[in-house]
């Protein structure tokens, strides 16, 4: 039998709080979503001023990163490079930059998705929140 790491309620709260602080420090009205390794929602926060659709997009970016075991930008890059057939991939609706997978001991344990500002800024908030969580207790990163 194998054991499996997972995101606890405390870690999800830490991710959401850190991402919120980072976004507010930059005056970015965003939505932040945290999902488990299967793309199931664990937490969602829509900051004041963020468009209602941002919550949906952040959730889908996170789910795409978790299910694909890679940042959602990889899919956006693939499609932009001409592989439009990938748009028909099932269950991947957030193929936009801003979803970042969370890695622990070589396994994807979830993802953070952010939506509301420029794509690279969305990804920056997600990545920095994950890095802060990992510095607080673990030694893995946001890439395998």
WOKA-V210885 format. One line per field, one symbol per residue. psi: psi as a letter, one per 30 degrees, with the letter a starting at -180 (. if undefined). burial: # if it has 16 or more other C-alpha atoms within 10 Angstrom, else .. Layout:
psi: ???
burial: ???
//
This chain:
psi: kllkllkleeeeeeeeeeeeeeeefghjjlkkkklafggkkfkkkjlkfkkefeeeeeeeeeeeeeefhlkffeeeeeefffiffffgkkgjfhhlkfkkkkkkhgkkgalkkkkfakefeeeeeeeeeeeeeeeffagaagk.
burial: ......#...######.###.##....####################..#...#######################..#............#############..###########...##############.....####.
//
